[in-house]
Amino acid sequence: MAQQDKQELAGKVALVTGAARGLGAAAAEGLAREGASILVTDMRADEGQAVVDRIAGAGGKAAFFPLDVTQEDQWEAAVAKAEELFGALHILVNNAGVAPAGEYIENLAFEDWKRVTAIDLDSVFLGCKHGIRTIKKYSSPKANDGAIINISSVMGIVGFPRNADYNASKGGVRIMTKVAALECAELGYGIRVNSIHPGFIDTALVRDAVEEGTKRPDAVLQSANEMIDMLVMAHPIGRLGETRDIGDAVVFLASPRSGFMTGSELVVDGGYTAR
C-alpha cells in the first residue's frame, strides 16, 4: 500500500463491476492502493472474495457483493450495500463485460446479440443511472470529486469483422458516457464521467476468445499462439496491454489529477488506433 500521506483517494468509496478478475480486479486493487474502500462486485463469488482478500492483505478495505449487472434490482441493492458498509459512494467503475459472439452479421443469432448488448451496454446504462443517483449525494459541485469510469474499448472507436454486437455495445458506451457527463455537469452534480478504451489486454477474456476463434472451421489461423502474435503486431508499441495499464488509467480518472476531464475518451491501446 502507498503511504497514507500519498494516497490520493483516501476516504473515498468505489464500486467496481466485473472485479473478480482481469481489468476489474486491477481497477479495484489500484483504487485500494490509493486509499479507496472497494465494493468488489461480480458473479464469481470465490474469485471476487480472493480480490477482497488481496486488498485486505495489503492493508486496504474491501468487501464482495454478488451482482448481475443486467438486473436493475441488483444494482439498487449494490449501491445501497456500498453506502451501508462504507458510508458513501464516490466512484463507480463500469467494467463488467463479455466477448463478442464472433459471427458475421448475417449469421449472428439475435439471442447472442441481445446477450452481448445486455451485458456490455445495458449494464452500463443501469450503472450510470444508479451510480449518478447515489454519487450525487456525496460529491461536491465545486470539487467535481464524484467519478464514473466506463470501460469501453478500441472497438468502440473502430470496427472489427465479426464484432457487430461488441462494436455496437462499446460504441454505445462511448457516446452514453458523453451524455452522462453533460447531464451531470448541467445539473451541477459534481460527477465527472469518462470512458477508457483499452486495446487488446492480456486477460483470460482475450485468451479465451482467441482460443475459441481458432476452433472455428473457417478460422484463418489454427494456432492460438499465431493469433496472439498477430494481435501483438497490431499494437505499434510491440506488446499486448497488461491489466495494470488499465488499472492505472482508472486510478487517474478517479483522482483529482483528472479534475478537468469529463466526457473524455482515454485511449490506452499501445497505438492500435493510431494507424
C-alpha positions in Angstrom: 0.0 0.0 0.0 1.2 3.6 -0.6 2.0 5.7 2.3 -1.1 7.4 3.8 0.1 10.9 3.0 0.4 9.9 -0.7 -2.9 8.2 -1.1 -5.0 10.3 -3.5 -8.3 8.5 -2.8 -8.2 8.2 1.0 -11.7 8.3 2.4 -13.4 7.6 -1.0 -15.6 4.6 -1.7 -15.6 2.8 -5.0 -17.8 0.2 -6.6 -16.2 -1.9 -9.4 -18.2 -4.3 -11.6 -16.7 -7.4 -13.1 -14.0 -7.1 -10.4 -13.2 -10.8 -9.8 -10.5 -10.9 -12.5 -8.8 -9.1 -15.3 -9.3 -5.4 -15.7 -11.9 -5.2 -12.9 -9.5 -6.7 -10.4 -6.7 -4.4 -11.5 -9.0 -1.4 -11.1 -10.2 -2.5 -7.7 -6.7 -3.1 -6.4 -5.4 0.1 -7.9 -8.1 2.2 -6.3 -7.5 0.4 -3.0 -3.7 1.2 -3.2 -4.7 4.8 -3.3 -6.8 4.5 -0.2 -10.4 4.0 -1.5 -12.7 1.4 0.1 -13.9 -1.0 -2.5 -17.1 -2.9 -3.1 -15.9 -5.7 -5.4 -18.9 -7.0 -7.4 -19.1 -9.9 -9.8 -21.0 -13.2 -10.5 -17.8 -15.2 -9.5 -18.0 -15.2 -5.7 -14.8 -17.2 -5.0 -12.6 -15.1 -7.3 -14.3 -11.9 -6.1 -13.5 -12.8 -2.5 -9.9 -13.6 -3.5 -9.6 -10.0 -4.7 -11.0 -8.7 -1.4 -8.5 -10.9 0.5 -5.6 -9.5 -1.6 -6.8 -5.9 -0.9 -7.2 -6.6 2.8 -3.8 -8.4 2.9 -2.2 -5.2 1.5 -3.9 -3.1 4.3 -6.9 -1.9 2.3 -10.6 -2.1 2.8 -12.9 -4.1 0.6 -16.0 -6.3 0.6 -17.6 -8.6 -2.0 -21.1 -8.3 -3.2 -22.7 -10.5 -5.9 -24.1 -8.5 -8.8 -25.7 -9.5 -12.1 -25.2 -6.2 -13.9 -28.2 -6.8 -16.2 -30.7 -6.7 -13.3 -31.8 -3.3 -12.1 -32.9 -4.5 -8.7 -29.5 -5.9 -8.1 -27.9 -2.6 -9.0 -30.2 -0.9 -6.4 -29.0 -3.4 -3.8 -25.3 -3.0 -4.7 -25.2 0.8 -4.4 -27.2 0.5 -1.1 -24.6 -2.0 0.1 -21.8 0.4 -0.6 -23.5 3.0 1.5 -24.3 0.5 4.2 -20.7 -0.9 4.5 -18.6 2.2 3.8 -21.0 5.2 4.4 -21.0 6.6 0.9 -20.3 6.1 -2.8 -17.9 8.4 -4.7 -16.5 6.3 -7.6 -18.2 3.8 -10.0 -16.2 1.7 -12.5 -18.5 0.0 -15.1 -16.2 -2.7 -16.2 -18.2 -6.0 -16.5 -18.4 -7.3 -20.0 -18.3 -10.4 -22.2 -16.6 -11.1 -25.6 -18.5 -11.0 -28.9 -20.2 -14.0 -30.3 -17.7 -13.9 -33.1 -20.2 -14.2 -36.1 -20.7 -12.2 -39.2 -23.8 -10.0 -39.0 -25.7 -12.3 -41.5 -25.1 -15.3 -39.2 -25.4 -13.6 -35.8 -28.2 -15.0 -33.8 -30.5 -12.4 -32.3 -30.3 -14.0 -28.9 -26.4 -13.7 -29.0 -26.8 -10.1 -30.0 -29.1 -9.4 -27.1 -26.9 -11.2 -24.6 -23.8 -9.3 -25.5 -25.5 -5.9 -25.6 -27.3 -6.6 -22.3 -24.0 -7.2 -20.5 -21.8 -4.8 -22.4 -24.1 -1.8 -22.9 -27.4 -2.1 -21.0 -25.4 -2.8 -17.8 -23.5 0.5 -18.2 -26.8 2.4 -18.6 -28.0 0.8 -15.3 -24.7 1.6 -13.6 -24.8 5.2 -14.7 -28.4 5.6 -13.7 -28.0 4.2 -10.2 -24.4 5.5 -9.8 -25.5 9.1 -10.5 -28.4 8.8 -8.2 -26.1 7.7 -5.4 -22.8 9.5 -6.0 -24.5 12.9 -6.3 -25.4 12.7 -2.6 -21.7 12.7 -1.7 -20.0 14.7 -4.4 -19.1 18.4 -4.4 -20.1 20.5 -7.4 -17.0 22.7 -6.7 -14.6 19.9 -6.4 -16.1 17.6 -9.1 -14.9 14.7 -7.0 -17.5 12.2 -8.0 -16.3 9.9 -10.8 -17.9 7.4 -13.1 -15.5 5.5 -15.3 -16.9 3.4 -18.1 -14.7 0.7 -19.7 -15.3 0.8 -23.4 -12.8 -0.4 -25.9 -10.9 0.5 -29.1 -13.8 -1.4 -30.6 -15.9 1.5 -29.6 -13.9 3.6 -31.9 -13.0 1.4 -34.9 -14.9 -1.5 -36.5 -13.8 -5.2 -36.5 -15.3 -8.0 -38.5 -17.4 -10.5 -36.6 -17.8 -8.0 -33.7 -21.0 -6.2 -34.6 -22.5 -7.0 -31.1 -19.4 -5.9 -29.3 -18.6 -2.9 -31.5 -22.2 -1.6 -31.1 -22.1 -2.1 -27.4 -18.7 -0.4 -26.9 -19.6 2.4 -29.3 -22.8 2.9 -27.3 -20.8 3.1 -24.1 -18.5 5.8 -25.7 -21.4 8.1 -26.6 -23.5 7.4 -23.5 -20.5 8.4 -21.4 -20.6 11.8 -23.1 -24.3 12.2 -22.5 -23.9 11.3 -18.8 -21.0 13.7 -18.5 -23.0 16.6 -20.0 -26.1 15.8 -17.8 -24.1 15.7 -14.6 -22.4 19.0 -15.5 -25.7 20.7 -16.4 -27.3 19.5 -13.2 -24.4 20.6 -11.0 -23.8 17.1 -9.5 -20.1 17.3 -9.3 -19.7 14.0 -11.1 -17.2 13.6 -13.9 -17.9 10.8 -16.4 -15.2 9.4 -18.7 -14.5 6.3 -20.7 -11.4 4.2 -21.1 -10.7 2.5 -24.4 -8.3 -0.4 -23.9 -6.5 -2.1 -26.8 -6.1 -5.9 -26.5 -5.1 -6.7 -22.9 -3.6 -10.0 -21.9 -6.5 -11.3 -19.9 -8.4 -14.6 -19.6 -11.2 -13.0 -21.6 -8.9 -12.2 -24.6 -7.1 -15.6 -24.3 -10.4 -17.5 -24.2 -11.8 -15.5 -27.2 -8.6 -16.3 -29.2 -8.8 -20.0 -28.3 -12.5 -20.1 -29.4 -11.6 -18.3 -32.6 -9.0 -20.8 -33.7 -11.5 -23.7 -33.2 -13.9 -22.3 -35.9 -13.9 -24.4 -39.1 -13.4 -21.2 -41.1 -10.6 -19.8 -38.9 -7.7 -18.2 -40.8 -5.3 -19.2 -38.1 -5.5 -22.5 -36.3 -2.9 -21.7 -33.6 -3.7 -19.5 -30.6 -0.1 -18.5 -30.4 -0.2 -17.3 -34.0 -3.3 -15.3 -33.3 -1.7 -13.7 -30.2 1.4 -12.9 -32.3 -0.9 -11.2 -34.9 -2.6 -9.2 -32.2 0.8 -8.1 -30.8 1.8 -6.9 -34.2 -1.3 -4.8 -34.4 -0.1 -2.7 -31.5 2.8 -0.4 -32.5 4.2 -0.4 -29.0 5.0 -4.1 -29.5 3.1 -6.0 -26.9 -0.4 -6.7 -25.5 -1.6 -4.5 -22.7 -1.3 -5.5 -19.1 -4.1 -5.3 -16.6 -2.1 -2.7 -14.6 -2.1 -0.4 -17.6 -5.9 -0.1 -17.3 -5.9 -0.1 -13.5 -3.6 2.9 -13.5 -5.9 4.7 -16.0 -8.9 4.1 -13.8 -7.0 5.5 -10.8 -6.1 8.6 -12.8 -9.7 9.2 -13.9 -10.9 8.7 -10.3 -8.3 11.1 -8.8 -8.1 14.9 -8.6 -5.3 14.8 -11.3 -8.1 14.4 -13.9 -10.3 17.1 -12.4 -10.7 19.0 -15.7 -11.7 15.9 -17.6 -15.3 14.8 -18.3 -16.9 13.3 -21.3 -13.3 12.3 -22.4 -12.1 9.2 -24.1 -8.8 7.9 -22.5 -7.4 5.6 -25.2 -4.9 3.0 -23.7 -4.1 0.9 -26.7 -0.4 0.7 -27.4 -1.0 2.7 -30.6 -3.7 0.4 -32.0 -5.9 3.2 -33.2 -3.1 5.5 -34.3 -2.7 3.8 -37.7 
